[in-house]
Amino acid sequence: MRFHTHAVLLIILLLPGIARAEIPENKIKLGFLDDASALYEHRTPRSAEVAMEMAIEDFGARHAYLDVESHKDNTARPDNEPGMVRDWLDKEHIDAVIDVAASAAALPISDMLRQHNRIFVVVNLVGLGFSGSHCSPTTLRWGASPAALSSSLVSVLHQDGARRWFFISADQPLDQAVERTARAAITGLGGEVVGSINPPLGTGDFSHDLMQAMSQKPDVVAIGETGKDLQTLLRQAMRSGVASGPKMAGLYVQQQDVAGMLRDAQGLYLATPFYANRNDASRDFARRFTHRMVAAGPTEIDAEVYSATLALLNAMDAVRSVDGDKIMSALRKAAIPDPLLGTVTVRADGVAAHSIYVVRVKRPDQSLKPNDDYEPVSTVAAAQAFTGPGQPGCPAGPSR
């Protein structure tokens, strides 16, 4: 009888639901916040939400014993995001939060999740503030930083002979920060910034700015604009003939910014962590995503959200816990073979480092199928793209 009892206990311990009892009720709760502001509405706020849903479904297909529940809100504003996350933690017992749209809300949310020993995954550009004393041991910076993108772009164009740069960057903190990282990369390589202009957000006429840029005879006009302003500037640059002179380079461009306007965006250089036509895995993801979004292809942020969600869930499953410190330790242990970004290594400071791809927007006659907007120019290795300190002295850990 004793033998049979031990055998039954062994069988019970091997059952998935019991073996992973450290995850309460075998349920993982993820929170997701996104930006629905008018300037970026062409990107469709729901797109990143769909990417997260796809990752949850793909994970669930291989881990049926775990139930993943998502809490979403795409009406993100700096004044309501921290309160929303606090309610999620106190009332819904959320296990991780993926992304926020507002930079002003990111640091308090990061600290809040650190105190609860829960993971905060940063994908969007709010990652600008997470270094040095602001580094958190439970914040995972999965999105490619402006420094990684701009330094990769500058490096590749410098190798191609670009020495003189002129900036047109929106008069906004985020755009100015992106420009500063590019300036540092240019001067570090011995290049020269010959001018800069900062039009206000929502500018409808960039003709004066473009003429001022041309007067300085730059090798590159670097554009620190996003969304509708980027599209307006590219359209006016092409139709005025400016785009046929110096190289045009976008400091932070999403594929959906240029999709459908290849005639005006053709020839634009940019750096990206993902593009849809890079390999079979990215093409399959883009095909499935496009089917879900009814013809809209994935942006780079969408791919990063999918990638981060999948990596997070796999780590939770591996350690059988939702504790942030355990999850971060698991993520750092070995390189992650990511289907969309390539090999990802999580550094000691929580930065997910991977290759960056410098591409050029195709001419309309070169784009032969949906999501086929970029031609590859160069691949920048993770060690070159993600420079800076790997151990910036994060706080010791969760407070509870």
N, C-alpha and C positions, 0 to 999 in steps of 0.2 A: 504493500500500500504506500509505503514511504517513497519508493521509487516512482510510482505513478504520480504522486503529489509533486515531486520535484520536476517531473517531465511536464506536467500541466503548467507549473509556474514558469518554466523555461519558455514554453509556447506563448504564454501570456506576455512575458517580457519582450518577446520578439515581435509581438503585434505592433503595427505602426502607431496606433493610437496610444499605446502604453509607453512605447520606447521614446516617444517624444512628449512625455507628460510635462516637461518643463515649459512648454508653450501652452499657456492656460487654455483648456478646452480645445486644443489643437486649432486655435483660431488666431490669425494674424490680422491686425487692423492697421491699415495704411491711410494717412491723410494726404490730400493733394490740393494745392492752391495754384491758381494761374491768373494771368493778366487778361482782362477783357477790355482794355482801354481802346478807344476809337482809333488811335494812331496805328495800332497793330491788329485791327480787327480782320484784315485780309488774311492773317495767318490762322484764323479760327481758333479761339481759345480752347475749344473742345479737342483739338488735334492732339495735344500732349496727354489729355485725359484718355483718349482712345489708345495712345501708345502704352500708357500704364495698364489699361484693361487688357491689351494684347499680351503684355508680359505676364500678368496675373493668370491669364488663360493658358499660356504656354507652360508656365510653372505648374499650374494645377493639373495639366494633362499628365505630368510625370510624378506628381505628389498628391494623389487623390485623398490621402489621409489628413491633409491640411486644408482648412477653409480660410481663404484670404478675402477679407472684407475691406472695401474702400470707402472713404469719406471724402467728398470732393466739394470744392467751391471755386468757381471761376469769376467771382466778383471781387477779386482781391484788391484791397486798398491798404496803404500803410497803417491807417488808423484802426482797421478792424481785424487785421491778420493775427496779431498777438493774442487778442481776446478770443478769437475763434480757436486757435491752437490750445489755449488754456482750457476752454470748454471741452475740446476733444480729449485732452489729457484727464481732466477731472471727471467728466461724465461718461465718455465713451471708452476711456482707457486705451487710447490710441498707442500703437507700438512704434510708429515712425512717421515722419512727415517728409514728403518728397516735394521739394521746391517751394519757393514763394516768389511772388512777382515784384514785391516792393523792397528795395534795398534798405529803406529805413526800418522795416520790420524784421529783417533777417537776423541781426545780432541779438535782439531780445528773444527771438524764437529759438535761436541756437542755444542761448544760455538757459532758457526754460527747459529745453529738451535735455541738456547736459545735467541739470539738477534732477531730472527724472530718469537719467540713464537710458535715454531713448535716442535713436538715430535721427539726425537731420540730414537729408540728402539735398545738396545744393546743385542745381543744374543750370539755372539761368544766371545772368550776369551779376546777381547779388554776391557771387563768390569773390568779388573785388575786395571785400572787407575782411576776409577770413585769413589773417596771417598774424604772426607775432603774438602779441598779447590777446588778440581776438580769436586765435586758433582754439578750437574746442576738440577734446578727445572723442566726442561722439558726433562730430560733423564730418560728413563725407562729401568732399568737393568733386563731384563727378563731371560736371560740365567743364568744357575747355575754357580756360580763363582768357581774358583779353590779351594778357601778356603772352600766352602760348600761341594764340592765333596771330597776333601782330608781329611777334618776333619771327615766327615761321615765314610769314608773308614777306617781311622786310629782308630776311636772309636770302630767300630764293630770288627775289627781284634784284637784290644787290649783286648776287652772283651773275645775273644777266646784264649787269652794267648800270643799274639805276643808282644814281648818286644824289640827285637833287629832287627834293620832295616838297610838295605844297599840300596843305591840309584844308579841307572844307568839312568842318565838324560842327554839329548842332551845339548851341549854347545851353547844354544840359550837363549836369555832373557826370552822368554815365558816359556820354560821348566824349567829354573832355578827359576823363580817366583813360578811355581807350586810346585817345590821341597821345596822351603822355607815355603810355607803354610803347607805342610805335616810335615816338621821338627818341626814347631811350635806346631802342634797338638800332635806329638809324645812326645816331651819333656814336654808339658803341662800335659800329662797323666802319666809321670814318665818313659817313654820308653827311648831307647838309639839308637842313630844313630851310627852304628859301622863302617861306611865307605861310600864313595861316589866317583863316577867316571863320567866324563862328556865327552863322545865321540863326535866327530864333526858330524854335520848334514850330512846325506848320508853315514854313516858308513856301510860297507858291511860285516865286520867280527867282531862280538861281543864276540868271544871265550875267548880272554884275559880278557875282562871285566867281563864275567860270572865266570871265574875261580877266579878272584880277589874277587868277591863277595862271592863265596863259601868258600874262605880261612878265612873269618871272621865269619863263622858259624851263619848267621843271621836267625831269624825266618821268615823274609819277605824280598824278593828282590822287591823293589819298582821301577817301570819302568816309567820314565818321558820321554817317547818317543811317537811319534805319527806317523800315516801314514805308509809309507813303512818301515821306520826304526823300528817301533814297530813290524811289521809283520816279518821282518828279525830276530830281536832279539828273538821273541817267537819261531820261527822255529828252531833256533840254540839252544835255551835253552831246547826244547823238545828232539831234536835229540842227544844232548850231555848228557842227563840224569839230567841236572841241575833242570829242572822243577819238578822232582819227589822228590826233597829235601825240601827246604823251600817253604813257600807259595809265589806265584808270584802275585803281585798286580799292576794293571795299574792305574796311577794317572789321566790320561785323555784319555779314550778310547771310541770310537764310535762303535756302533754295526756293522757297515760295515767294521771296522778294523779287526774284527774276523770272520765275516760271510764267509763261504767257506773254513775256515782253522781251524775248530774245533779240528782236530787231534793235531795241534800244540798249540792251544790256550786253550785247555780244562783245567779247574781248575783255570784259571786266575780270580782273584777277582777284582772288580771295583765298583765304585759308579756312579749312573746315575739318571737323573731326569725322564727318560722315558725308557721303553722297550716294544717291540711290543706285547708280549704275556702276559702282566700284567692283562688285563681285557677285557671285550667285546668291550669297546670304543676304546682301543688301538689296538685291533685286527682288528676292522673294519677300522680304519684309515690306518693301515699297509696294509690291503688288497687293499683298494682303491689306496693308494700310489704306491704299487707294480705294480698294473695294469697300472698306468700312466707311471711309470719308466721302464716298461718291465722287471720285475723280480727283480729289485734292491729294497731292503727294506729301510724303513726310518731310518735315524740316529737320535740320540738324538737332534742334532741341528735342523734337519728337523721338529721334533715334536715341539720344542720350537718356531721355526719360525711360524708354523701353529698356535700354541697357542697364541703367542704374537699378531699376525695379527688379529686374531678373537677378542681378548680382546680389542685391540685398536679400531677396527671398531665399536664394541658394545658400547664403551665409547663415541666415536664421535657421534654415533646415540643418545645416552642417553642425552648428553648435547646439541645436535644439533649445534655443533660447531667444527671447526678444531683448535681452539686456545689451545696451549699446556697447559697453566695453568688450564683451565677449564677441560681438559681431565684428567690431573693428579689428580685433585681434585676428579673427579668422580671415578677414579680407586682406590683411597685410601678409599673411603667411606665404602665399604663392601667387604667381602671375595668373591672371584670369583670362581664359581664352574666350573673348567676347565675339559674338557672331557679327556685330555691326561695326565696332570700333577697332577690332584687332586685339592684340594682346594688351591687357590693362594691368598695371602695377599700382597698388595703393601704397603711397609713401607714408612715412611716419607722421607727417603733418596732415594726413587725410586726403591729400590730393591724388586723384586717379590719373595717372600718366599713361599716354598712349601716342601713337603716331598722329601727326597732323598732315593733311593733304592740301597742297596748294594746287588750285585748279583755275581754269579760265572758262568763262561762259561761252558756249558754242554759238555759232551762227545758226539762224533758223534752219538752213538747209542741211546742217550737220546733226540736228536733233531728230532722230529717226523713230523714236517711240516715247511714250509717257515717262516722265521723270529722268529724261536723258538730256540734261541741261549743261553738264560740265564735261570738259576734257581735262585729263590729268596733266599736270605740269611737273610736279615733284612731290616726293614723300619726305617729310622731316621726321626723323626718329624721335621717340619720346624723350630721350635724354637731352636732346638739343632743344626741343620745343618747350618742355616743362623744366625750366631752370629755376634757380632760387633755392632757398634753404629747404632741406628735407626734414629738419627737426627744429621748428621755430619756437620751442618751449611752450607747448600747450598747457593749460591748467591740468592739475593732477588727475582730475576725473570727476565723476558725479558726486554731488554733495549728500546724497542720501544713501 
